């Protein structure tokens, strides 16, 4: 097995429990790992046998367009959609960072990670 990784994918979104988050939004960042056997991909040199990072990016952007209060809900939907697209994949790990969250403290980001 091998891992296809996407690092620092940035997507603007409107997720959060506060009303102003639905209006103002903030930057989100993703790290994604998809475990896969890409033997057939490198033997044939055909994209149809690979985990396509462009397709993964499309899935993330599509799911980020659906507003939720909780980032846990967003990350679960993303893992589910990646699994639907690549049922043959092994472990799928998505780490979602909410940049500059409205917290009563000086912090750069909060994150949730889901493996499925």
C-alpha positions in Angstrom: 0.0 0.0 0.0 1.0 3.6 -0.6 -0.3 6.9 0.4 -1.5 9.8 -1.7 -1.2 13.0 0.3 -2.6 16.5 -0.1 -1.0 19.2 2.1 -2.2 22.6 3.0 -5.3 22.7 0.8 -6.9 26.0 1.5 -10.6 26.6 1.1 -12.7 29.6 2.3 -15.9 28.5 4.2 -18.7 29.7 6.4 -18.8 27.0 9.1 -19.3 27.8 12.8 -21.9 28.1 15.5 -21.9 31.9 15.7 -24.2 33.8 13.3 -21.4 36.1 12.1 -19.4 33.0 10.9 -22.2 32.3 8.4 -21.7 35.8 7.0 -18.0 36.6 7.4 -16.5 33.1 7.0 -12.9 32.2 7.4 -10.0 30.3 5.9 -9.9 26.5 6.4 -6.9 24.2 5.6 -6.8 20.5 5.0 -4.2 17.7 5.1 -5.5 14.5 3.5 -4.0 11.0 3.2 -5.5 8.3 1.2 -4.0 4.8 1.4 -4.1 2.9 -1.8 -2.4 0.3 -3.9 -1.2 2.1 -7.0 0.5 -0.8 -8.7 -1.9 -0.8 -11.6 -1.6 3.0 -11.9 2.2 3.0 -12.3 2.2 -0.1 -14.5 -0.3 1.5 -16.9 0.5 5.2 -16.4 -3.3 5.8 -16.5 -5.0 8.2 -14.1 -8.2 6.1 -14.0 -6.2 3.6 -11.8 -4.9 6.2 -9.4 -6.3 8.3 -6.5 -6.7 11.6 -8.3 -5.8 14.6 -6.1 -7.8 16.9 -8.4 -10.9 14.8 -7.7 -10.1 14.8 -3.9 -9.8 18.6 -4.1 -13.1 18.9 -5.9 -14.8 16.7 -3.2 -13.5 19.0 -0.5 -14.6 22.2 -2.2 -18.0 20.7 -2.9 -18.5 19.7 0.7 -17.2 23.0 2.1 -19.9 24.8 0.2 -22.5 23.1 2.4 -22.7 25.1 5.6 -22.5 23.4 9.0 -22.2 24.6 12.6 -19.6 22.0 13.5 -16.3 21.2 11.6 -16.7 17.7 12.9 -19.8 17.4 10.6 -17.8 18.8 7.6 -14.9 16.4 8.1 -17.2 13.4 8.4 -18.9 14.3 5.1 -15.6 14.7 3.3 -14.3 11.3 4.5 -17.6 9.7 3.5 -17.5 11.2 0.0 -13.9 10.2 -0.6 -14.7 6.7 0.5 -17.7 6.6 -1.9 -15.5 7.7 -4.7 -12.6 5.4 -3.8 -14.1 2.3 -2.1 -10.9 0.3 -2.8 -8.8 2.8 -0.7 -7.4 1.7 2.6 -7.3 4.2 5.4 -8.5 7.7 4.6 -7.4 10.5 7.0 -8.6 14.1 6.8 -7.4 16.8 9.1 -9.4 20.0 8.9 -8.0 23.2 10.4 -10.2 26.2 11.1 -7.9 29.2 10.8 -8.3 32.2 13.2 -11.3 30.8 15.0 -13.4 33.2 17.2 -12.0 32.0 20.5 -11.3 33.9 23.7 -7.6 33.4 23.2 -4.6 34.0 21.0 -4.6 31.0 18.7 -3.8 30.4 15.1 -6.1 27.4 14.4 -8.2 24.6 15.8 -8.4 21.2 14.0 -10.3 18.0 13.9 -9.0 14.8 12.4 -11.0 11.8 11.2 -9.7 8.5 9.9 -12.1 6.2 8.1 
